[in-house]
């Protein structure tokens, strides 16, 4: 019987193997997420376990929005962000966070899985373009930004790439939990 292989290998076209490895980790998470969301219909993407709770569609849009933000903030060193130009929606269009008792945002109402797949693919293409020429030294670059409480947040590009993997994995877990809750609530197999 052949071995089952799970390997993360940096694409050879990436200047920094480490940046390529982070990219491939994101890609692996995306392949798994895509497999687990196949067949979802608009009603399933909009389903809430309770008013004020996130939906699968909101979380998919949020993953794309956050990826665009961190790539523009870190590797691209921007201080103004172009969400609409990259993925076609703006930073608040995911509805996160919802107010207590709130429903999904109108911007996502009736959207099918292809819409969310496109958001994620466009965000990832943007990430690829930003990272392919990054050097190992670029990953060390620190970025300082003021916080509302008067403190300063300091991150490096390496942490940003780690955080993107962490962020997507966390929301992937939430999406799987929502699918289980939905099946239990509406009796789907």
VENLIN-V34784 format. One line per field, one symbol per residue. ss: DSSP state (H for helix, E for strand, C for the rest). phi: phi as a letter, one per 40 degrees, with the letter a starting at -180 (. if undefined). A space follows every 50 residues. Layout:
ss: ???
phi: ???
//
This chain:
ss: CCCCCCCCCCCCCCCCHHHHHHHHHHHHHHHHHHHHHCCCCHHHHHCCCC CCCCCHHHHHHHHHHHHHHHHHHCCCCCCCCCHHHHHCCCCCCCCCCCCC CCCCCHHHCCCCHHHHHHHHHHHHHHHHHHHCCCCHHHHHCEEEEECCCC CEEEEEHHHHHHHHHHHHHHHHHHHHHHHHHHHHHHCCC
phi: .cccbbbbbccccccbdcccccdcccccdcccccdcbdgcbdcccccbca dgccbcccccccdcccccdcccccdcfcbbbbcdccbgbcccccgccccd gcbdcccbcgcccddcdcdccccccccddccccccdccccdcbbacbccg cbcbbbcdcdcdcccdccccccccccccccccdccbgcc
//
